[in-house]
Amino acid sequence: MAPHISSSSTNEKPFSISQIKAYIPITLDMTKLSYQVWRELFESHCICFGVLSHLDVAFVPTPETEKEWKEHDDLLKMWIYGTISESILDTVLKTKCSARDLWLTIKNLFQDNKEAQVFELENELLTTVIGDLTVHTYCQIKTLSDQLANLESPVSDRTLFMHLLNGLSNKFDNIINVIKHKSPFPQFIEARSILTMEDKCLTKPTPPTLVNHNTAYAHALL
């Protein structure tokens, strides 16, 4: 029989966390496009410890539950503060806010002017071409899809894959035909690896043509 867990021990469970970075090992930063990953880890962590409602629900505690609710809410705020960069902390820190207020402030920070940002990023993804870029640099279009995911407009791997191929120059035609006929279609990271190898082959210096022995012999007789 499974041991009985009292409600008091369940309520104390979140306070057993001494190092939040052991559970959420990334730091949310405006420059690293990590909001969706951070949010997923944070929500999963809160579900495990039974406190997700502090982020999801605008809850007003009763006088009987206010002390316990406030303790849990402040704990969540400390978890958030412990997993965001200093620059974000300086932006969102304010006194006497709830964990939910803080959570929504961070969400809005990453999704401000959402529709306009989505339009610009999708247009950039659609029009980016390799030009004189290396394959490594060109494949950083992946960051555009990461930004779109942060704005809750994710790009499927297949769609990103097609954008990748459409922006290549004619010199990649042979390898494009090979990739298009792979079944199933390769993931973006696999296609990037194939194109990187192809780029190295195409830019490799052509060895000098060996002189025909008969021609060399003929020249020697002159």
C-alpha positions in Angstrom: 0.0 0.0 0.0 1.3 3.4 -0.9 2.1 5.6 2.1 -0.5 8.3 2.9 0.6 11.8 2.2 -1.1 14.4 4.4 -2.2 17.7 3.0 0.2 19.5 5.3 3.2 17.6 3.9 1.9 18.2 0.3 1.7 21.9 1.1 5.2 21.9 2.4 6.6 20.1 -0.7 7.5 23.3 -2.7 9.6 24.6 0.2 11.9 21.6 -0.1 13.5 23.3 -3.1 16.8 24.9 -2.1 18.3 25.3 -5.6 15.8 26.2 -8.3 18.5 26.1 -11.0 18.8 22.3 -10.4 15.2 22.0 -11.7 15.2 24.9 -14.3 18.7 24.8 -15.6 18.4 27.8 -18.0 18.4 31.5 -17.4 15.7 33.4 -19.3 17.4 36.1 -21.4 16.1 38.5 -24.0 19.0 37.7 -26.3 18.8 33.9 -26.2 15.3 33.3 -27.5 14.6 30.9 -24.6 11.2 32.1 -23.4 9.2 29.0 -24.7 11.7 26.6 -23.2 11.9 28.5 -19.9 8.1 28.6 -19.7 7.7 24.9 -20.4 10.3 24.0 -17.7 8.8 26.4 -15.2 5.2 25.3 -15.7 6.2 21.6 -15.6 8.0 22.3 -12.3 5.0 24.1 -10.9 2.7 21.2 -11.9 5.0 18.7 -10.0 4.8 20.8 -6.9 1.1 21.6 -7.1 1.4 25.4 -7.4 0.6 26.1 -11.1 -2.7 27.7 -10.1 -0.7 30.7 -8.8 0.2 31.5 -12.4 -3.0 30.4 -14.2 -5.7 31.8 -11.9 -6.4 35.3 -10.6 -7.1 33.9 -7.2 -8.2 35.9 -4.1 -7.5 33.8 -1.0 -9.9 33.7 2.0 -8.8 35.0 5.4 -8.2 31.4 6.4 -6.0 30.5 3.5 -4.3 33.9 3.0 -1.1 33.2 5.0 -0.4 29.9 3.2 -1.3 31.3 -0.2 1.0 34.3 0.3 3.9 32.0 1.3 3.5 29.9 -1.8 3.0 32.9 -4.0 6.2 34.6 -2.7 8.0 31.3 -3.2 7.0 31.2 -6.8 8.2 34.8 -7.2 11.6 33.7 -5.8 11.7 30.8 -8.3 11.0 33.3 -11.1 13.6 35.8 -9.9 16.2 33.0 -9.6 15.8 31.9 -13.3 15.8 35.2 -15.2 18.7 37.4 -16.3 19.6 40.6 -14.4 18.4 42.8 -17.2 14.9 41.2 -17.2 14.9 41.3 -13.4 15.6 45.1 -13.5 12.7 45.4 -16.0 10.0 43.4 -14.2 10.8 43.8 -10.5 8.1 45.7 -8.6 6.9 45.6 -5.0 3.8 43.8 -3.8 3.0 42.1 -7.1 1.7 38.5 -7.2 3.5 35.6 -8.9 0.8 35.8 -11.6 1.4 39.5 -12.2 5.1 38.9 -12.5 4.4 35.9 -14.8 2.2 38.0 -17.1 4.6 40.9 -17.1 7.4 38.6 -18.4 5.0 37.1 -21.0 4.1 40.6 -22.3 7.8 41.5 -22.3 8.5 38.8 -24.9 5.2 39.2 -26.8 4.8 43.0 -26.9 3.3 44.2 -30.3 2.9 40.5 -31.1 1.1 40.7 -34.4 3.5 43.3 -35.9 6.5 41.2 -34.8 5.0 38.0 -36.2 4.4 39.7 -39.5 7.9 41.1 -39.8 9.6 37.8 -38.8 7.5 35.7 -41.1 8.3 38.1 -44.0 12.0 38.0 -43.1 11.9 34.2 -43.0 10.2 34.1 -46.4 12.6 36.5 -48.1 15.9 35.5 -46.7 18.3 34.0 -49.3 21.8 32.6 -49.0 23.5 35.1 -51.4 27.2 35.3 -50.4 26.6 33.9 -46.9 28.1 30.6 -45.8 25.7 27.8 -45.1 26.5 28.1 -41.4 25.5 31.8 -41.4 22.5 31.2 -43.6 21.1 28.5 -41.4 20.8 31.0 -38.6 17.3 31.6 -40.1 16.5 29.0 -37.4 16.6 31.9 -34.9 13.7 33.5 -36.8 11.6 30.4 -36.1 12.7 30.5 -32.5 11.5 34.1 -32.2 8.2 33.2 -33.8 7.8 30.4 -31.3 8.4 32.9 -28.5 5.4 34.9 -30.0 3.2 31.7 -30.0 3.4 31.4 -33.8 5.6 28.3 -34.1 7.0 27.3 -37.5 6.9 23.5 -38.2 10.2 21.8 -38.9 8.9 20.9 -42.4 8.1 24.5 -43.2 11.4 25.7 -41.9 13.1 23.0 -44.0 11.3 24.3 -47.2 12.3 27.9 -46.4 15.9 26.7 -46.1 15.9 25.0 -49.5 14.0 27.9 -51.3 16.6 30.4 -50.3 19.6 28.5 -51.7 21.4 29.5 -54.9 21.7 27.5 -58.1 25.0 25.9 -57.1 23.2 23.8 -54.6 20.7 22.4 -57.2 22.2 18.9 -57.2 22.1 18.4 -53.4 18.6 20.0 -53.2 17.3 17.3 -55.6 18.9 14.6 -53.4 17.4 16.1 -50.2 13.9 16.5 -51.7 13.8 12.8 -52.6 14.8 11.6 -49.2 11.9 9.8 -47.5 11.0 10.9 -44.9 12.1 14.5 -45.3 15.1 15.2 -43.1 14.8 17.3 -40.0 16.2 20.8 -40.3 19.3 20.0 -38.3 20.0 17.0 -40.6 19.5 19.2 -43.8 21.8 21.8 -42.4 24.5 19.2 -41.8 24.1 17.9 -45.4 24.3 21.4 -46.9 27.4 22.3 -44.8 29.2 19.3 -46.2 28.1 20.2 -49.7 29.3 23.8 -49.2 32.7 22.5 -48.2 33.0 20.3 -51.2 31.9 23.1 -53.6 34.4 25.6 -52.2 37.3 23.1 -52.1 40.1 24.2 -54.4 40.2 22.2 -57.6 43.5 20.2 -57.9 45.6 21.1 -60.9 45.0 18.9 -63.9 47.7 16.3 -64.4 49.5 16.8 -67.6 49.1 14.0 -70.0 52.3 11.9 -70.1 52.3 11.7 -73.9 51.9 15.5 -74.2 54.7 16.0 -71.7 56.9 13.6 -73.6 56.1 15.4 -76.9 57.1 18.7 -75.4 60.3 17.3 -74.1 61.2 16.3 -77.7 60.9 19.8 -79.0 
